[in-house]
Amino acid sequence: MERTIKFYHTMNDRCPVDDFLEDLDDRSLSKVLAVFKLIETQERVPEQYLKKISGYELWEVRVGMGGKAFRFPCFWSKGSLIILTHGFVKKSQKTPGKELRKALAYKADWEGRS
């Protein structure tokens, strides 16, 4: 099964994922892009890279890099399309509420405009 990853854009064409990726060092960026490619091409994606967020209609792309945990909340659209809402560095066990609220708002905006 092929999947396609797309980045969410706001009404004024800002891209929160691009904004996050621009701030990463080259090694971290390479690792993140490799995980995106793996998700798009692998038949079965290990949960360590793509996991459902319990209690929400959201998933998260998960990238570990040298003690850092990068997270990209996302949702499914049209079957095999994964929309990444934004990125953040996870510093605690649970995904912070503000990041979940942001992802849900971006999802609602996407669905309202699609």
C-alpha positions, 0 to 999 in steps of 0.5 A: 500500500502506497501512502502519500504525506502532505503538509497542512497549509493555513488559509494564508498559505503558511506551512507549520511543518515547513516552519518546524523543519527549517529549524532542524540541523541537517542530521535531524532533518535527514532522519525526519525525511527518512522516516517520512519516506519509510511511512510512504513506501513500507507495506507495514509501518512499525508503531515506533514511526506512526501511532494512533493517539489514544482518544483522538482522531489523530495519529502521530509520526514519531522520530527519535534522534539522539535523545530528542523525540520529534512528533508530527500530529497527523490525520488520514484523508481520502484513504491513503493520504496522510496530512501532517499538521505541524511538528514539535519536540516532545519533552514528556510522556504524554502529548501536550494538550496544546499540541493536540488542540492545535492539531485538531484545529488544523484538521477541522480547518483542512476538512472545512476547506476540502 
